[in-house]
Amino acid sequence: MPNLPKILPNPPRPIVLLAFPGVQLLDIAGPLQVFATANDFAAAEGCPLPYALHPVAPRAGPVATSSGLALMAAALASVTAPVDTLIVAGGPGVYPLTAQPAMRAWLGAQAAGARRVASVCTGAFLLGACGLLDGRRVVTHWSRCADLAARFPAARVDPAPIFIHDRGLWTSAGITAGIDLALALVGADLGPATARAIARHLVMFPQRPGDQAQFATGLPDAGIDERFAALHDWIGRHLADDLPVATLAREAGMSARSFARLYRARCGLTPARAVERLRVAAAQQWLADTSAPLKRIARQCGFGSVETMRQSFLRHLASTPQAYRERFSATT
């Protein structure tokens, strides 16, 4: 057990987790267990509990998650005291909520009085519908980052990290990244030693820093614009070629200036960064599925050199190609 701080919050800090029909189960259960384990540690040491946990939903009672398993939650109206930490989970059911004025009003009112606000995975879309992402650096699941950037252009969507903290707003990538986010929140409250002890107790990897990349890179489905979906397929077949913006624009049937502007608006990143991410994604597959030497992989994926590939991996994955192979290779 960790040595908890001598001064713990009294009364406990209220942690409100928003669930809804179609919520992703682990988006609620993962963070909830982190805070509950912090309470378990405090109880074992005879300390006041640091957290009061309040899962809530639009209606009280069983809430059907996207996996079919139901969880119990109180009604929104049960939240009567100021909230310390407000966490919005993700899942397919979040999108209908973004169009509900009553939900946006409730969330906006709670967020205004909260010490910090957080989202797990696609919960960021509901925060965006309330204007809470404007001017902030944020993240969501890698497959939805482009959509988030397109729907909320005032947000600064960074598709790489597993979680981001920007001035009291915390957003995280998909599913298990919500556990990393919750550990970071506990670490901020009770110290990093407590967060590490919780990670060990939950039999997790040591707490990952927020700037560690989502290992699934590549690009999300570009169905928002058929030209760009076709362009991504074409890039995938020409990764070893030189791919300046002029070449990409010509392939998309646009002027270079219009292409660069529209591509960033629709896909949430520059064309050059998109090419780099596609090259990293291709190299990931080579590293996982083959025993080809790094020099060959770098050449086939268009990096030119092993060192250039290494720098791209560090930038996008916070990992080297060799470390990625050791962790994910199916040939070792």
N, C-alpha and C positions, 0 to 999 in steps of 0.2 A: 504494500500500500504506500502511496506517496505521502510526504509530509505536506498536508494542505496548508495554505496561508493561515496565519494566526487570526486574521480578521476576515470573516466570511459575511456575505450579505445577510442581513436579518431585518425584515422578513426575506424569504427567498425571492430571487429574481423571477418574475413571471415570463415563461417562454411559451408563446402561442404559435402552434403549428397549424396552418390552414390545410385541411383536406377537403375533398369534394368527390362526387361520383366519377369514377374513371381516373382517380389519382394513382400514381405509381407507388406501389406499396413500400418499396425500399426508400423512396424519397421521404416518407414519414418515419418508418421504423428505424432507419439507419441513424439519422440525427437524434431521434427520441432516445435510442439506446445509449448514445454517447452521454447525453445529459443525465439519463437515469443512472448510468454507471458512476458519474461524478457524485450523484446523491448517495449511491451505495458506499462509495469511499468515505464520504463525510460521515454517514451514519456509523460506519465501522470504527471511526476515530472519536465518536461521541461529539461530533461537531454539528452545528446547524446545517440543514440541507441548503445548498447554494441555489437550487432551482425549484420552481413550482411549474409543472408541465401541464399544458392545456391544449390537447388536440381539439380543434373545433372544425365545424363544417356548416354549410348553408342551412342544413336541418339536423337536429339532434338525432342520435340513434345510429344504427349500423350504416356504414358507408361502404359501398361496393367499390373495391379497387380494380384497377385494370387487369389484375391477375385473377379476379373472381373472389378473392378472399376479402371478407368484410372486416372493418375495424370500427370501434366505437369512438364517437366524438360528441362533444357538447355543441349546442347551438351557438351561432355568432353572438347572440344577445347575452350569453353567459359571461362574456368578457366585459366586466364593468370597471375594473381597476386599470390604471395605466400599464401598458405593456413594456417590458424591458426589451425583449427580442421577438420580432415577428418574422416567422419563416413561412414562405409560400412554397409548397411542394409542386412538382410537375406531374405530367401525365396527360393522356389524350383528353381528359375531361377539363383541362384548364382553358381550352380555347373558347367554349361557350361562355365561360365566366367573364371573358374580356368584354363581351357585349352586354353585360348586365349592369345597368346604372347603380342598382342597390349594392351590388358587390363592390364595384369600384368606389362608391362613396364610403362603405364600411372600411375597406382596405386603406383608403386615403386618410381617413380619420385616425385609424389605429397607427398608421405609419408616422403621422405627424407628431404623435406623442411618444413614440418608441425611441429607445436609445440607439437601436440598430435594427435594420431591416435586411432580410436575406431571402434568396430564392434558391431552390434546387432544380437543376435541369430546366425544363420548359416553364417552370414557375415564373421565370423572368418575363414571359409574355404578359402575365397579369400585372406585374409591376410596371411594365412598359405602358399598358393601357391606362394606368393611373398617373402617368407622367413621371414616375419615380426613377426612370433610367436616363432622363434627359441630361446631357452633359457629363454623364458618368461613363467610366470604362467598365465594361461588363462582359460576361460570358454566359453561354448556355451549352447544351449538348452540341458536339461538333457538327452533327447533321442538320442543326437548325440555326446555326449562326448566321448564315446568309439571309434566311427568312427574318430573323430578329433585326438584322441591320436594315433590311428593306422596309419593314413595318414601322420601325422606330429610328428614323434617320438622325434624330438628335442624340441618340446613344452612340457611344464609341465601342463597338463590338470587337473584342479581341478573341479570336477563335482558339487560341493556343492554350492558355493556362487551365488548370483544373478548378481553381477558384480565384476570385479577385475581390479585394477590399478597396473601395473608393469612398472615403469620407462618410463612413457609417453605413454604406450600402455594400452588402456582400452578395455576390452571385457565384454560382458554381456550375460546373459542367454536369454531365449525365450521371445519375444514379449513385454509384459508390462515391463520386466526388462530393456528394452531400455529407458523407461521413467525415471526409477530410475537412470540409468547411466547419462542421460542428466541432471537431477537435480543435480547429484554430480558434473558434469562439471560446471554447473552454480554456484553451491556453491563454487567451487574452485576459480572461477573468481570473483564473486560478493558477496560472503559471505554466510554462512549457513542460515541466516535470510531471505535472498532473495529466496533461494531455498525452504525454508519452506513456504514462502508466495505464491510462485508459486504452490506448492502442494495443499495448501488450496484453491487457486483460481480455480484449476482444479478439485476440489472435490475428491482428492485422499487421501489415507492413508498418515499420516505423512511420510516424506521421509525415506525410508528403507535403512539401512546401507548395504554396499556391501557384508558383511560377513553373512547377513541373508540368510538362505539356500533356494534353490528352494524347494517348498513344495512337488513337485512330486519327490519322491525318487524311490527306486527300481532300477532296472537295465535296460538299453536300450536293444533293440532286439539284441540278440547275433547271428543273422543269419550269421555273418562273420565266424562262426565255429560251425557246428552242434553239436559237442561234448559239447560245452559250453552252447548252448541253451538247450540241454537235461539235462545238469548238473543243470542249474538254475531251471528247472522244478522239478528235483529230490530234490534239496535243499528246494524248496517251500513246498514239502510234508514231510520234515524231520526237520523243523526249531526247534522243541523242543529237538532234539538230539544234542549230542556233535559233532561238525563238524570241526575237525582239518584238516590241509592241507593233511595229509596222507590219511584220509578218502575220501576227495574230489578227490584227485589224483587217488585213486583206482576206484572210481566211473567213472572217466573220462577215465580210462584205460591207465594211464600214470604213470611214476615215479614221486615221489614228487618233485624232483628238476626241472625236465623238465616242469611239470605242473605249478609250481609257476612262472617260467620264462615266459612260453608261455601265461599263463592266463593274466599276467600283460601287456604283449605286445599287446595282442588282445583286452582286455577289459578295459585297462587304470587304473586299480586299483588292489590291492592285493586280493587274495582269501579271507583272513580274513575280509577285509573291505567290500567285496562283500556280504559275509554272513551277516555282520552287517547291511548293507543297505537293504537286503531282509527282515531281521527281523524287521527293522524299518517300511518298506513298509507294511508288514503284520499287524503290530501293528496299523499303520495309519488306515487301513481298519477296524480293530476291534473297534477302538476309534470312527470312523465316523459312523459305521453302527450298533453298539450294545451299550448296557448300562452295559456290563460286567465290573466288578471291575478291577482296574489296576493290582492287584496281579495276577489275572487269566490270563490277557492278557500277562503279562510278562512271565508267565510260559509257556503258549501256544506258544509264539513266540521265546522261547529259550533264554531269557535274564537271567533267574534264579531269578532275584529280580527286584522290582520296581525301586530301585536306579540305577541298571545297565541300565535298560531301559531308565530312565530319562537322564543319562549321554549320552547314544547313541542318544537320541532325540536332546539334546543340541548340540552335535557334528555335526549332519547331518542337522538339521532343525532350529537350534537356537531357539528352542521352547521346552517347557516341554510337556509331554503327556497330562496333564490336560489342559494346554492352547490350545493344538491342538484340543482336544475334544470340548472345549467350542466354538471354532471358526468354526469347520467343522461338528460337530455331526448332523446327521439327526434325532436323537431320542430326541433332546431337543427342 
